[in-house]
Amino acid sequence: MEINVKAPAKINLFLEIVGKRQDGYHNLQTIMQTINFCDELAFETADSGISLSVTGPYSQSLPSDDGNIIIRAAKMLKEKYNVKQGVKITLQKNIPTGAGLGGGSSDAASTVLALARLWNIKITRGELENIAVSLGADVPFFLTGGAVLCEGIGQKTNSLFPPVYRKEGDRFLISVISENPLKEFVVGIHDERYFPLSVVLVNPNFSVSTASVYQKVKLPFTNTRKIDKIKNLVENGLLNFTNASEFCFNRLEDFVLCDYPDIEDIKRFLTKMGCTALMSGSGPTVFGIYDPENKDKIETELKKHSWKYWFVKTI
């Protein structure tokens, strides 16, 4: 039996640090959003043992032993549920490492979900979440993906109900499902220029250590940003290239841009091109939310630089 899955990258539409914990980690409020830029994984049953082979444009820096989070996830599941079967795993690594895009965490979540199916493990949602948390702070988010409010160190997740599109005559209506009470209501006419978001990722061809970034954080802040407005916009499918610059925010830029002028250059470039430009996570990748009608112009200018870039959509 073989299972093939895609593990999507993420961007942070909002990230604020709200405190420091006794264990040294920081408490966050962040809205993470998956995008259709993915690693690809294949899982094939084996008689015993766990093996991993890695290919793709960003495979050269990745180990295929316990130093890889995919192997750690597989071993954790196998030992916890006393699985006798083994697995051969192949990873096509398309997402750059150390880029602020959550590629490793997404690979880990995809591994746990795929192996639970492959090995026919009866596992509860709570057990899945506990395993995910033990693997890394961002891993629980990738169990569901979409747009998610994450708090604590990232392990407390609350899905923001995404819009639903329904055709009525020649119109596509945006509907939103509300949790309390569970109902659907129309909030507007869907225009593909506005949702899903059109996003360009720009990477300066180096990585940034997340741990080193958080070591520079100094609390408290005098201008703490509130998450409420952007949360409401995301829930209702109303965040778009016309209003994102007012509400998107990443506190970690305060501690990264001063040391990495290349990241600041990318932000300045994307802003000049009419994008809402923001660093994703702890960087160094910068994403720009743009009007799809400007894609050709943006790409023409990007080709003049040595940066890596990808045009993607939110999913």
C-alpha positions, 0 to 999 in steps of 0.5 A: 500500500502507498499513500501520497500527500502534499505538505503545504507551506504557511505564511503568518498574516499576523504575529504578536508576542504577548509574553515570555514563559518560565521555560524560556519560550514566548507566548504568541498570537498569530494567524497562520495560513496555508498556501499551495506551495508544497513538499511532496511525500510518499509512504509505502509499507515495508516489512520492518524499519523506517527509511527516508530518501530525500530529493528535490531542490532543497534536499542537500541540507537535510539528513535522512536519519533521526536528525529529520523531523519526519523520522522522529514523527514516524518513530514516535508513532510506531513506538507509541502504538506498537506498530510491527510494520515498517515504512519507506518514505520519500520526500520531494523537498520543494520548500526551502529550509529555515525560511519561515514557511514551516516546511519541516513542521508541515512534513511532520504533521503530514507524516503523522496523518499519513502513517495513522492511515497506512498503519491503520492506527485507531487514534483520537484527535486529542492523541494526534494533537499531543503527538504534534505538540511534542514534535514542534510548536507549529505542527498542530496547525498543520493537522488542519491548515487553512487559516488558524488562530494560534496562541501559546507557543503556537500549540493552541489552535482555533480554526477561522472558518473559511469562506464557502463559494456558491454559484447563483446564476452568473454570480459566485457568492461568498458565504461564511459558516458561523460557529455559534450558532452553526449557520451560513450567511452570505457576506458578498459577491466573490471576486477571484481578485480578492480571495483566495489571496494572491501571494508572492514569496521572495527568499533571499537565498539564506536561512535564519535561525528561529531560536536566535531571533527569539533570543533578541526579543525584549519585553514589554512592548509599548505598542502591542498590536491587537489581533481582533480586526484582522481575525474578523476579516480573515473569518469573513473572507474579507482580507484582501490586497486592498486592506491587508497593509492596514492589518497584517503585522509581524513583531519579529521584523523588529528583531530581524530586519536590522541584522539582515538588510537583504530582507528589508530590501525585499520588503521595500521592493514588494511595497514599491510594486504595490504589495502588502509586504511582510516577513513570514515567521522568523524569516527570511522569506518575505511574502507580498499580497498583490492584485492578480492583475499586477502579476506580470509586472511584478514578475518582470521586475523580480527577474532582475534580482537574484532572489528566489520567488514563487507565486502562490495562493492561499488554501 
